[in-house]
């Protein structure tokens, strides 16, 4: 049993699944004692992480993500969407107040980079840049969260990430989504390994861990964690379950409207879906079909359904079974919704 009141704790995740790692981060932050300083080092594979207030469907090409096996994960902090792969190292520093100071954690990362021969500097509030022959390049972005008695600073370090894949998943399908939300801005970024060969996740973690211990003047035993060796922190299982849920990752999206239309052999349909927390809360349907009453009934039945391609496909297909006379029309709509929302 780890002494939970030891002033320093260092967690290193051997898992590369974002739901596990984000749940670890959130649980430690909620349960740590106010006199602790915590360092958590981790990385995610094949992941798009979106900010707490973002609309997953507006921000991401969710269909392409599903085809390519890319996981969507919503974090607790704000900000924009980022793509993570194994070339991207994540760090989180947490401390109780009044000791919490994000300039301390920034300096620890800069010190660590310096020991590896990387001259970096803080740029603005959130970024670290390194001088390169091509001019300064962003190698790290950060976000912060504070409560009344504690704070955390987490960020990324680009070692050899596939930077082109950011664009693959952060460009949404050209859907007519009218949403209030944050859209991501891409900065001039670079990988550290392009300029300092031989840098790897392990060497970077070792350097940050050493700089952390040097700053505080003592060490702690490293706690290696994974889904098979969960962190020794209270309440982890419940938070992990929430982080894994569709309701959190997709359903927490802010309210938006999705408008789309299609023409079938039996007529044209225009659909306006109002979506809030991943559920359809209002549905307006316009059609020149000869059976508008059937379609209007279906539109009313869509209210309360989950805004998810498989759910809507199954729901409309069930209506086809109930009304075999109009089965072809329902099947057309089921396939259309499945494709339009994916």
C-alpha positions, -999 to +999 in steps of 0.1 A: +000+000+000+014+033-011+016+060+016-011+084+002+004+113+022+039+110+008+046+145-006+057+132-040+039+106-062+049+096-097+026+075-118+037+061-152+010+044-173+020+014-194-015+016-211-020+035-243-058+037-241-071+072-235-101+062-215-079+046-189-053+074-188-079+102-186-097+084-158-064+080-139-057+117-143-091+127-132-093+104-102-059+113-089-068+150-092-100+145-073-086+124-045-050+136-039-042+151-006-036+189-005+001+185+005+011+163-024+029+170-057+020+144-083+036+137-117+018+114-142+034+104-175+014+087-202+006+084-239-023+074-260-024+055-293-047+063-322-068+088-304-086+121-308-091+139-275-116+167-275-122+195-249-149+193-223-171+218-241-167+206-277-191+190-301-177+157-313-196+156-345-187+192-355-151+189-346-142+154-359-147+133-389-164+106-368-170+083-398-133+082-408-123+077-371-146+046-369-132+032-402-096+036-390-102+024-354-094+058-339-108+063-304-127+095-293-121+106-258-134+137-240-112+152-214-123+172-182-104+204-192-114+228-220-097+237-252-096+222-286-092+188-303-059+170-306-047+138-322-025+115-301-003+086-312+026+069-297+050+096-308+033+120-284+042+120-247+017+134-222+026+149-188+004+160-159+015+179-128-008+182-099-004+200-066-024+213-037-027+251-031-010+273-022+019+253-036+004+249-070+022+270-096+021+263-133+054+281-138+071+255-116+058+226-138+067+244-170+102+250-157+106+213-147+097+203-183+121+229-197+149+216-174+142+180-185+144+190-222+176+209-215+193+178-201+185+161-234+201+189-254+168+206-264+167+243-260+130+252-255+112+281-241+077+290-229+056+308-255+025+326-245+004+309-218+001+274-233+030+264-256+066+254-255+087+262-286+122+251-297+145+271-319+152+253-352+170+262-383+135+268-398+127+293-370+108+286-337+084+256-338+058+245-313+067+212-297+042+213-267+007+225-259-008+227-224-041+231-206-048+239-170-075+232-145-079+247-110-103+242-081-103+261-048-077+238-032-057+223-060-046+227-096-032+207-126-012+214-156-012+189-184+005+190-218+019+171-247+054+168-261+057+159-298+086+134-301+079+118-335+041+121-339+025+116-373+016+153-377-003+148-410-029+126-392-042+156-372-058+168-404-074+134-412-097+134-382-100+171-372-117+181-404-154+172-399-175+159-427-191+189-445-223+185-427-246+214-422-241+216-384-250+249-368-233+248-335-218+271-309-185+255-300-147+258-301-130+249-333-094+240-334-066+261-348-035+244-361-002+261-352+033+256-368+043+224-350+073+202-352+086+169-338+116+171-315+132+140-331+134+159-365+160+181-348+174+160-320+176+124-332+174+095-307+148+110-284+122+084-273+092+083-249+113+064-223+142+089-223+119+118-221+099+103-192+132+095-174+144+131-179+111+146-166+110+123-136+146+132-127+139+170-131+108+166-109+128+149-081+156+174-085+132+203-081+117+190-049+149+176-035+138+140-029+124+110-047+095+086-046+089+051-058+075+050-093+040+035-095+035+017-128-002+014-137-024-002-164-059-017-165-044-048-150-026-029-123-050+000-114-038+030-095-041+029-057-066+058-056-101+059-043-130+060-067-111+050-098-134+022-110-165+045-111-147+073-130-132+048-154-166+035-163-179+070-169-149+079-191-155+047-212-192+056-218-207+069-250-228+093-229-196+111-218-174+110-249-202+118-274-233+127-254-218+156-235-216+176-268-233+211-265-266+216-282-265+218-320-288+214-351-281+189-379-299+197-411-298+173-440-319+164-470-322+136-496-344+127-526-358+091-529-379+074-556-410+082-534-402+118-526-378+143-510-372+147-473-355+175-453-348+168-417-338+192-389-326+175-358-319+194-326-295+174-305-286+180-269-263+158-248-263+132-276-301+129-277-326+142-303-347+168-284-366+182-314-372+170-350-387+190-379-395+171-411-405+185-445-414+163-475-432+163-508-440+126-504-475+113-508-475+099-473-465+130-452-484+119-421-464+087-418-431+106-420-443+133-395-452+105-371-417+090-376-402+124-370-420+127-336-409+092-327-372+102-333-375+127-304-357+111-274-336+087-295-299+087-292-280+106-320-260+076-331-260+059-365-266+024-353-293+033-328-313+053-354-308+026-380-322+000-357-351+022-345-363+030-380-358-006-392-382-017-363-408+007-377-405-010-411-413-043-394-444-028-377-456-013-411-447-038-438-467-019-464-442+010-463-412-011-455-391+001-485-396+037-475-385+030-439-355+011-451-345+040-473-347+064-443-329+040-420-299+037-444-299+074-451-298+083-414-271+057-407-249+072-434-257+109-427-249+107-390-219+083-390 
